[in-house]
Every structure is written in structure tokens, then in C-alpha cells.
Amino acid sequence: MQLTLVSHYGPKPAAFEKKIRLLQSMLAEQLGNGFKPYAVEQVHGTIIGLEGARVGTQIRNENFRRLRGTERVIDIRGLLRFLRTWAEPDWNVRLGGFDPTRDHGFISAGQHPFARSFSVRDEIAVAMGWPHCSGVFVPSLDKLRREFQQFGALHKWHQRESDVDNDFFFVLGRLQPDVEPTRRDAAQESLRRHLASAPLLLPMSRHTFCFVAYHDPQLPPATSQVFRLTDERVTAEILADIYDDDTPSSGTAAI
């Protein structure tokens, strides 16, 4: 199995669950059987993938090996201690509210946040939000992901030191490959317009974070195992035991 750190897996705040169901129903209405929704419990935002392989008694980080060509060992004990003593974040994630004619003070992957707030990428239906504090957008999620490097874990979108990934994205489901591009584009625009008109602040805290052990990187509940950050019974030894011996990672749980 592999391990990933995510937020809002499983039970959701009522407003977030309502938003997920609404977005999924909009896609189903416009695309019919061309859209296959995820279970609401399965929807999550990846904080950082912790994919690795067991080498002796240590866990080698696959992203450092694959993306930077270096051998780094994940310090699971240190990472767990860091997260449990981490001050509660002073930011939420804001979903939506992005007027396409306005400058919101940031771009994402070179694009306006209106365009990035919902998109279909390789048949994956992805909604997205960004850290928000005291009325402004802040780079808090990118900063948090960088903190994990001190514990031997590299975020997969930090291949270069200069790379920035402040996106909180969550997958709503998948489109069938035969969906007509015009229908896909119309659905994409419809969801962007809805999100622009109906923003939502999503709370973030250690209570929303958990580790998920998985075989399938889509994290279906039936085959995934959840370890809540706030559960003191979860130890570094338990998390380390999840990893398989020295075999290539089967995928990255950000989808």
C-alpha cells in the first residue's frame, strides 16, 4: 500500500457536502451517463502524497527519487510530531467567487482563478480553491507543502525549487472518453459560472487532516484505510508498516 496526507476525506462539513452534491448533480444533468461521480466520502483535497518504498527499515520517498534524482528517507515520526504541534491555521480555503473580469491578486498555473476553479483534465472533473485569510489570498498551502521537505517528503508539483503549488483541488468524478468536447466545454463553463456566483469558505484544521493508506489512488472507501491526525493511537510505526517493500509506486493519490 501507499500513504497520502489529505483533508476532508470521509465526513464533510454540511456546506461542503452540499456543494459537492450540487456540482455533481450539475455535471450529471448536463452530461448524463458521461459523468461518473465519486462517492461524497471519497472526495478530498490532497495536501501531500507520501508515496514511498520500504528499503530495509526505512521508507524511501518516491518523489525525491523520481523528480529530483536523490535518495531521501521519510521521517514519519518527525512529520507526525510536526503536524500534531502545528498551530491551527489562520486560513480557510475559498472556493469560488472569482469574477473573470477582476484581478484577484494571484494566478494558478498561469491562469485566472475563474478558469481554474473548475476544469476537466484528462477526463477528471476537478474543482479548486485557494487559501484565504483576512480578505486576501495567501500562499499558506504552498508553504505548508514545502515544510514537509525537512522530513524527507517532496510534493509532486515541487519538482523544481522554484515551482509553486498553492492549489487545494478535489476531484468530483470522471468523464467518459466519448463525451463530446462541446458538451464538456459547456459543462465546464456552467460550473465555473456557478462557483463564481456562490463562494464557500472551507475550514482547514488538524481535525480535517488525515492519512489515507490506499491501493487505488482514487481512494475509494472500500479499499482505503483512514488514520486521523487527531487519533493519538496512530503512531509512526503504524504508518511505516503500511508501505510495501522496494517496489515502484503504483500511483499518486491526488486524483
C-alpha positions as CSV (number, residue, x, y, z in Angstrom):
1,M,0.0,0.0,0.0
2,Q,0.9,3.7,-0.2
3,L,0.2,6.7,2.0
4,T,-1.1,10.2,1.4
5,L,-2.0,13.1,3.6
6,V,-5.3,14.7,2.7
7,S,-8.0,17.0,4.0
8,H,-11.8,16.5,4.3
9,Y,-11.8,12.8,3.4
10,G,-14.8,11.0,4.8
11,P,-17.4,13.1,6.7
12,K,-17.7,16.7,5.4
13,P,-18.9,20.0,6.8
14,A,-22.6,20.3,5.8
15,A,-22.0,23.2,3.5
16,F,-19.1,21.4,1.7
17,E,-21.1,18.2,1.3
18,K,-24.0,20.2,-0.2
19,K,-21.7,22.0,-2.6
20,I,-20.1,18.7,-3.8
21,R,-23.5,17.2,-4.4
22,L,-24.7,20.2,-6.2
23,L,-21.7,20.3,-8.5
24,Q,-22.0,16.6,-9.2
25,S,-25.7,16.9,-10.0
26,M,-25.0,19.8,-12.4
27,L,-22.5,17.6,-14.2
28,A,-24.9,14.6,-14.3
29,E,-27.7,16.8,-15.6
30,Q,-25.5,18.1,-18.5
31,L,-23.5,15.0,-19.3
32,G,-25.9,12.2,-18.3
33,N,-24.1,8.8,-18.2
34,G,-21.0,10.6,-19.5
35,F,-20.2,11.6,-15.9
36,K,-19.4,9.1,-13.1
37,P,-19.4,10.8,-9.7
38,Y,-17.1,9.9,-6.9
39,A,-18.8,8.9,-3.6
40,V,-19.0,12.0,-1.5
41,E,-16.9,10.4,1.3
42,Q,-14.2,9.8,-1.3
43,V,-13.9,13.4,-2.4
44,H,-10.8,15.1,-0.7
45,G,-8.1,17.6,-1.2
46,T,-4.5,16.2,-1.2
47,I,-2.1,18.1,1.0
48,I,0.9,15.9,0.0
49,G,1.4,12.5,-1.4
50,L,3.7,10.4,0.8
51,E,4.4,7.6,-1.7
52,G,7.4,5.6,-0.9
53,A,9.1,2.2,-0.8
54,R,10.5,0.2,2.1
55,V,14.2,-0.2,2.0
56,G,15.3,-2.2,5.0
57,T,13.9,-0.5,8.0
58,Q,13.5,2.9,6.2
59,I,10.9,4.4,3.8
60,R,12.4,6.0,0.7
61,N,10.5,8.9,-0.7
62,E,9.5,8.2,-4.3
63,N,9.0,11.9,-5.3
64,F,12.5,12.9,-4.3
65,R,13.9,9.8,-6.1
66,R,11.7,10.2,-9.3
67,L,11.6,14.0,-9.6
68,R,15.0,15.2,-8.2
69,G,17.1,12.0,-8.5
70,T,18.0,12.0,-4.8
71,E,17.6,9.4,-2.1
72,R,15.7,10.8,0.8
73,V,14.1,8.9,3.7
74,I,10.8,9.9,5.1
75,D,11.0,10.9,8.8
76,I,7.5,9.8,9.6
77,R,7.9,10.3,13.4
78,G,9.1,13.9,12.8
79,L,6.4,14.6,10.3
80,L,3.7,13.3,12.6
81,R,5.1,15.4,15.5
82,F,5.2,18.5,13.3
83,L,1.5,18.1,12.3
84,R,0.3,17.5,15.8
85,T,2.1,20.5,17.2
86,W,1.3,22.7,14.2
87,A,-0.5,25.8,15.2
88,E,-4.1,25.8,13.9
89,P,-4.0,27.5,10.5
90,D,-5.3,31.1,10.4
91,W,-6.6,30.5,6.8
92,N,-9.5,28.8,5.2
93,V,-9.8,27.6,1.6
94,R,-12.1,29.8,-0.5
95,L,-14.0,28.0,-3.3
96,G,-15.5,30.2,-6.0
97,G,-16.3,33.9,-6.0
98,F,-13.9,34.6,-8.9
99,D,-15.2,37.3,-11.3
100,P,-13.4,36.6,-14.6
101,T,-13.1,40.3,-15.3
102,R,-11.3,41.1,-12.0
103,D,-7.7,40.7,-10.8
104,H,-7.9,38.6,-7.6
105,G,-4.2,39.1,-6.8
106,F,-2.9,35.7,-8.0
107,I,-2.9,33.3,-10.8
108,S,-2.7,29.5,-10.8
109,A,-0.6,27.6,-13.3
110,G,-0.6,30.8,-15.4
111,Q,-4.4,31.0,-15.5
112,H,-7.0,33.2,-13.9
113,P,-8.7,31.5,-10.8
114,F,-12.0,31.7,-12.6
115,A,-10.7,29.2,-15.2
116,R,-9.0,27.1,-12.6
117,S,-12.0,27.0,-10.2
118,F,-13.4,24.1,-12.3
119,S,-11.9,22.2,-15.2
120,V,-11.9,18.8,-16.9
121,R,-8.3,17.4,-17.2
122,D,-7.8,14.1,-18.9
123,E,-11.5,13.1,-18.2
124,I,-11.1,14.1,-14.5
125,A,-13.6,16.7,-13.2
126,V,-11.6,18.9,-10.8
127,A,-12.8,21.8,-8.6
128,M,-10.3,24.1,-6.9
129,G,-9.9,26.7,-4.2
130,W,-7.1,28.7,-2.5
131,P,-6.0,29.7,1.0
132,H,-7.7,32.8,2.2
133,C,-7.1,34.9,5.3
134,S,-8.5,38.3,6.4
135,G,-9.9,39.1,3.0
136,V,-6.8,38.2,0.9
137,F,-5.4,35.1,-0.7
138,V,-2.3,33.8,0.9
139,P,0.4,31.2,-0.1
140,S,-0.1,29.2,3.0
141,L,-0.7,25.8,1.4
142,D,2.4,26.0,-0.8
143,K,4.4,27.0,2.3
144,L,3.0,24.0,4.3
145,R,3.9,21.6,1.5
146,R,7.4,22.9,1.5
147,E,7.7,22.3,5.2
148,F,7.5,18.6,4.6
149,Q,10.8,18.6,2.7
150,Q,12.6,18.8,6.1
151,F,11.1,15.4,6.8
152,G,12.1,13.8,3.5
153,A,8.8,14.2,1.7
154,L,8.6,16.1,-1.6
155,H,5.3,17.4,-3.0
156,K,4.9,16.1,-6.6
157,W,4.3,19.6,-8.0
158,H,7.6,20.9,-6.5
159,Q,9.9,19.2,-8.9
160,R,12.0,22.4,-9.1
161,E,12.6,24.5,-6.0
162,S,11.0,27.5,-7.8
163,D,7.8,25.6,-8.5
164,V,4.7,26.9,-6.7
165,D,1.5,24.9,-5.9
166,N,-0.9,26.7,-3.6
167,D,-4.0,24.9,-5.1
168,F,-6.5,23.0,-3.0
169,F,-8.1,20.8,-5.6
170,F,-10.7,18.0,-5.2
171,V,-12.0,15.6,-7.8
172,L,-15.7,15.3,-8.2
173,G,-15.7,12.3,-10.6
174,R,-14.7,11.2,-14.1
175,L,-16.0,11.8,-17.6
176,Q,-16.3,9.0,-20.1
177,P,-13.8,9.4,-23.0
178,D,-16.6,9.6,-25.6
179,V,-18.2,12.8,-24.1
180,E,-18.4,15.3,-26.9
181,P,-16.0,18.2,-26.5
182,T,-18.8,20.8,-26.9
183,R,-20.8,19.2,-24.1
184,R,-17.7,19.0,-21.9
185,D,-16.8,22.7,-22.5
186,A,-20.4,23.8,-21.8
187,A,-20.5,21.9,-18.6
188,Q,-17.1,23.3,-17.6
189,E,-18.3,26.9,-18.2
190,S,-21.6,26.3,-16.3
191,L,-19.8,25.1,-13.2
192,R,-17.3,28.0,-13.3
193,R,-20.2,30.4,-13.5
194,H,-21.9,28.8,-10.6
195,L,-18.8,28.8,-8.5
196,A,-18.2,32.5,-9.3
197,S,-21.6,33.4,-8.1
198,A,-21.7,31.2,-4.9
199,P,-18.4,31.2,-3.0
200,L,-17.8,29.0,0.0
201,L,-15.2,29.2,2.8
202,L,-13.9,25.7,3.7
203,P,-12.4,25.4,7.2
204,M,-9.0,23.9,7.5
205,S,-7.5,22.4,10.7
206,R,-5.7,19.4,12.1
207,H,-9.2,18.0,12.6
208,T,-9.8,17.9,8.8
209,F,-6.5,16.3,8.1
210,C,-5.9,12.5,7.9
211,F,-3.5,10.0,6.4
212,V,-5.1,7.5,4.0
213,A,-3.5,4.2,3.1
214,Y,-4.5,3.0,-0.4
215,H,-4.1,0.5,-3.2
216,D,-6.2,2.6,-5.6
217,P,-5.0,6.2,-6.0
218,Q,-8.7,7.3,-6.4
219,L,-9.1,6.4,-2.6
220,P,-12.3,4.5,-2.8
221,P,-13.6,4.0,0.8
222,A,-14.0,0.2,0.3
223,T,-10.2,-0.4,-0.2
224,S,-8.7,2.6,1.7
225,Q,-7.8,2.9,5.3
226,V,-8.1,6.2,7.3
227,F,-5.8,7.4,10.1
228,R,-7.0,10.6,11.7
229,L,-4.3,13.0,12.7
230,T,-6.1,13.7,16.0
231,D,-6.2,10.0,16.9
232,E,-3.3,9.6,19.4
233,R,-3.4,5.8,18.7
234,V,-1.9,6.5,15.3
235,T,1.9,6.2,15.6
236,A,4.8,6.5,13.3
237,E,5.3,2.7,13.5
238,I,1.7,2.1,12.3
239,L,2.1,4.4,9.4
240,A,5.5,3.0,8.4
241,D,4.1,-0.6,8.4
242,I,1.7,0.5,5.6
243,Y,4.5,0.6,2.9
244,D,5.4,-2.3,0.7
245,D,9.0,-3.4,0.1
246,D,11.2,-1.8,-2.5
247,T,8.7,-1.7,-5.4
248,P,7.7,1.3,-7.7
249,S,4.9,3.4,-6.5
250,S,1.6,2.4,-8.2
251,G,0.3,6.0,-8.5
252,T,-0.1,9.3,-6.7
253,A,-3.1,9.9,-4.6
254,A,-4.1,13.3,-5.9
255,I,-6.9,12.2,-8.1
